[in-house]
Amino acid sequence: MVGMTSHNDDANAHPFKAVLPVAGLGTRFLPATKALPKEMLPVVDKPAIQYVVEEAVDAGMRNILMVTGRSKTPLENHFDRVPLVENILLQKGDFARLDAVEHASNLADIHYVRQGNPLGLGHAVLRAWQHVGDEPFAVLLGDDIIGEGEGLLKRMLAQQVQRQASIIALMEVDPEHVSMYGVADVEPTDEDDIVRVKGLVEKPPKDEAPSNYAVIGRYVLQPDIFPVLQHTEPGRGGEIQLTDALQVLAKGNIAGGVYGVVFRGKRFDTGDRLDYLKAVVQIASQRKDLGPDFVSWLKEFSTTL
């Protein structure tokens, strides 16, 4: 990736804000999510949302806005100080757990705004307009956990600085599964992992999909997306779709158009029950403190099935 370091330096010199839409009801995980936000479901020993916040911070973004809904108070509490627990751990001399608790509280400067009417992802992003202002910004969806050290978000921020365009993350998926995603119509550029997005379709049938390049939950957007979203009519599912607004930018080549970073690294989907279980197993297996014993047990257990 030629010029990667200098682009990252540019991105760090122009700090981006991150927007995390977390207002979803998590109905696929009921009854577990009846009183607990789906973003707080643990992936080993951290809630899923903390992995996403850590990814944003690692990419240089410490100003984070969470677009929340009702019953999301536990999420806000997680990133707040908890003096009682901290004092108990301090008195016990349990400094490892104390560090872990304080780490979550000190990660970033986190702000919150209510989405209000649950009108879809596009509407949730639109609610960030006042906080973001007229600067490019990142959107990270909590269902997607990107493998530690993959560098996807840093790459996207660098591309935004270089191209002055909106950047989306794409993954090649099995054509049988394209109807589960927003799908991009693309053309190549002179960089292997970068494509120009000519158009987007939200969850198309297999025979109508323009490609098998699926949009995953990372975006770095030009602020021009906001007025487009403001005038975007509800689409699929009666919701304001972010994909529809990006389609306007891509088709009209507005504000630099839309480019995609083709991601070929590790991504864990926590939005589906089976994929959530796979994510827990894979992440636990990679942990230095748990992995060796856990993998050994998994191998033994698998022989009993």
N, C-alpha and C positions, 0 to 999 in steps of 0.2 A: 504494500500500500504506500505508494510514493507520496511523500509530503505529509504523512500522518502526524508526525510529531509537531510540526509547525502549525497544523490545523488545530490540534488539541490545545496548543498554547494560545491560539486566537480565541478558542472557545472559552478557555479559562479566563482570558482577559475581558470577555464580555459575558458575565455570569447569566445563565438562564434561570428562569423560574420553572418549577415542576408542578404539574396539576395531576392529582390522583383522584379520579372519580370513584367514590366508594359508597354510593347510595343504593346499590342493588339489594334486593331482598334475600337473595341466596336460597330461593325456594327448592333448588335441587338437593339441598342438604338438610331439609326439614326431616325430623324435628330438631336436629342439633342447632339450627339457626333460628329457632323460634325466639330465643332471648339473647343469642350471641351473634354478632355480625359475622358473616362468612369470612371476612378479611382477618378475623381473629382466630380462625381455626388453626391449630398448631401444625407446623411442618417441622417435625422433630421437637425442638424446644423453643421455637420462636413462632409467633403468628405470621401467617403468609404475608401480611402487609409490611412487616418489618424488613423482609428481604427486598421488597420493592423500594422502600425508603432508603435502605442501605445502598442499593444500586444507584439511585439518584445522587446521593451524597458522594459516592465514589466517582461519579462523573463530574463532580464539581458544583452540584446544585444543593444549596442548603436552605433556600427559600421555597417552601413546599406548601401548596394549597390542597387540602382535601375537600372534595365536594361530597358532603354527607347527606344522610336522610335521617328519618326517625330511628330510634333504637340503636344509634351508633355511639352512644356515650362510652361504652367499654373501649372502643377504638381510641377515642380521645384520651381516656384515662391511661391507656398503655404508654403513650408518649409523654405523659406528665410525670412529675416527681411523686414519689410515694414514701414520705419520710418515715412512717411507722415501719414499713418493711426494711428500708435501708438501715434504720437504727438497730433493728433486731439482728440483721445480718452482720452489722459492724460489731455488735456486742458478742456475737458468736465467733467472730473472727473468720467468717465465711466470705473471704474477699473475692473469690472467683464469682460467686453468685451476685455479690454486691456490684462488682464491675459490670456484669451482664445487665443488671437492673438499671444502673446509672447510664450505661451505654445507650439504651433505648430512649432515655429521657434527654440525652444530650446530642442526639444525632443531628438535628436540624431545627431551624426556626419554622415551626409548623402552624399554619393558619387553617381555619375551617369556615366553610360557608354551606348553608343548607341548599339543596337542589330545589326543594319545594315539590312541585308537580313532577312525578317520575315520567318525563317525556323522552327518555332515551339518552344515549351517550352524547349525541350532538348538543342536546339541551344542557347536559351536565358541563360540557366544555364551555358553552356559552356563559354559564354562570361564573366562569373565572375571568371574564372580560375586565371587570373593574380592578381586580387584583393584578392581572398581568399587564394591562395597559397596551402600549403600542410597540411591544418588543416581541421577538420570537420566543417561544416557550415549548417545553416538553410536556407530553401527556403519557402517563404510564398507567396501564390497566393492571389491577391487582391480581387478576386470575393468572397472569403470566409471570413466572419466575425465570429469569435468565441466569444461566450458570455463572457462578462467581469467576471473575477474571476474563469473561468472554469479550468485554469491551464494546458491545453493540451500541450502547447509548453514547459512548464517547465518539465512536465512528460517526453516528448520526449527527451529533452536535457539530463535529468537524465539517461534515458535508453541508450542513446548513450555513455555516460561516463561509465556506468556499463558494457555494452556488447561490446563496441568498434565495433559497426556495424552501418549500415544505418538504420534509423528509419522512418517509414511512418505513417501517420494518416489514420485510417480506420473507416468507419461507416457502420453499417448494413442498407441496403436500400431495398425497395420493389423489389422483383425479376423482376417485370415488368419494372423496371427502370435501370437495370444493363447496358444496352447498351449505357447509357449516361456517363459512368464512366470507368476508369481503375479499373479492378477487380482483387483481390488477391486470390491465392490458398494458404490456410493457414493450420497450425497445432497448437494445443494448447501448452502452456508452463505451468509452475507451478504458473503463475500469471494470474488472471482472465482477466485482461485487456490487456495482452500481448500475441501476437501470432507470430510464426515464419512464414515468408513468403517464400513459396516454389517456387512460380512463379507468374507472372502478365500477364494479357491480357488487351489490350486497347480496350474499348468499344465493348465487345463481344455481339453477339446475346444472348438472354435469354437462349436458349437451349445449348449454348456452354460455358456459364459462369461457372467458377470453384466454385463459392460461391456467396453470396450476400454481401461480404465485399468490399465496394467501397473505392477507394483512394480519400481522400479529400485534399484540398490545403495546407498541411503542411508536410514538409520533413526535416529531419536532416540527412545529407549525409556525408559519408566518401569521402575524396578528390579523392579516386580511381575512383569515378564516372566520373571524367574529361577525362582520357584517353579512357574510355569506350565510352563516348559520342563522342569523337573525331573520333572514328571508327564506329559509329552507322550510318547505312544507313537510308535515309528517309523511313518512314513507312507509317502508315495510314494518308491519306490526303496529302502525299508528304512532311511531316514534320519530323524532328528529334524528336522522342518521348522520353521523360524522362522515361516513362514506359518501353520502350524497353531496355534502359541501366540498369534500376533497375532489369529487368528480368535476365540480364547477371550476375549481382552481386548475385541475389537470387539463380539461378540455379547452379552457380559454387561455391556458398558459399564463394565468394571473399570478402576480407577485412571484415570478420566477418559476411557476408551475410546480410540479410534484415529482420527486425522485424517490426511488426505493433503494434501501440497503438490503441486499440479499443475505440473510443470516443463515449460517450453516453450523452453528454451534449448539450448545445444550439449552433447551427450553423445557420448562416443566409447567404443565397446565394444571392448575388447582381448581378450575371451575367445574369440573366433572368428577363424580365420586370415584370412578375407577382410575381416572388420570391423577386424581389427588392422592390416592393410595400409592400409585406408581411413583409419584413425586416424592412422597415421604420415604419410600424404600430407597430410591436412588440417592437422594440427598443424605440420608442416614449412612448409606454404604460408603459415601465419599468422605465422611467425617473422620478426621484422624483419631478423635477420642472414642468414637463408637464403631467406625467402619470395620476394623479387623474382626472384632468379636461378633458383630451383627452379621457380616457376610458369612462367617464360619457357621453361625446358627442357621442362616438362610439355606445354606447348602445342605445341612443336616435335615432341616425341616422339609425341604423340597423332596427328599427321598421318601418321605412318609406319605406323600400325596397320592 
